[in-house]
């Protein structure tokens, strides 16, 4: 796949791509020092948040039990005479082993079942974007140090004159599945949408994919979670969720401009691949 040009094509939009150094267009709902996860803007993000809450609940309960037992032992046996360890009785060893297995089964079993359910129902469930005729498909080309996105125009096909290409500027309709396929042209990058609970590796020579759905309109950060070079800190963009009508109007106008600015000799700008379904 050819390397992409250093500047965004003017055919995508009149607006310049977001400045990677500029403050976020919309301040996060939760401060930097909050112990809570980022705000949830995803239609399915509550599943991840519920798993995290369950995990934290187990952590607090186990920490309280262990600390309480430690304090009880210190107070109860502080005057006891010293004895040499003998490994305990068979009954005591069976009790400790049974307790450990019980805790492991309850804690890890609950988290495993919850994680497996999320994988089955959401993360690996590509039937949702496949069967929904409204699904928006986006090809993302990650490279040092920006996100380059390609949308199929009015014809619905990638690799044609009306393809819309943006840099660090992702636009999606709210309430509609968004199917992302991701590659990298140089090193390993990490595509992260914290507000949508999305993380996906961008690997050279491999197309990875995921999907999500914005629960409401708004703007959130798209970041890179892999240290990908000296300017890794600049690799950030904005994802803007628009109303379906506003998104359709934007895509239609951007597609017309793409056709007007199409240059068949600019081979570097014609990156892309055949859309792959699981």
Secondary structure as GFF3:
##gff-version 3
##sequence-region A 1 278
A	DSSP	alpha_helix	45	76	.	.	.	ID=ss1
A	DSSP	alpha_helix	90	118	.	.	.	ID=ss2
A	DSSP	pi_helix	119	123	.	.	.	ID=ss3
A	DSSP	alpha_helix	127	131	.	.	.	ID=ss4
A	DSSP	beta_strand	136	143	.	.	.	ID=ss5
A	DSSP	beta_strand	146	151	.	.	.	ID=ss6
A	DSSP	beta_strand	164	167	.	.	.	ID=ss7
A	DSSP	beta_strand	169	173	.	.	.	ID=ss8
A	DSSP	beta_strand	177	184	.	.	.	ID=ss9
A	DSSP	beta_strand	189	193	.	.	.	ID=ss10
A	DSSP	three_ten_helix	194	196	.	.	.	ID=ss11
A	DSSP	beta_strand	198	202	.	.	.	ID=ss12
A	DSSP	beta_strand	208	213	.	.	.	ID=ss13
A	DSSP	beta_strand	218	224	.	.	.	ID=ss14
A	DSSP	three_ten_helix	232	234	.	.	.	ID=ss15
A	DSSP	beta_strand	236	242	.	.	.	ID=ss16
A	DSSP	alpha_helix	244	260	.	.	.	ID=ss17
A	DSSP	three_ten_helix	267	270	.	.	.	ID=ss18
###
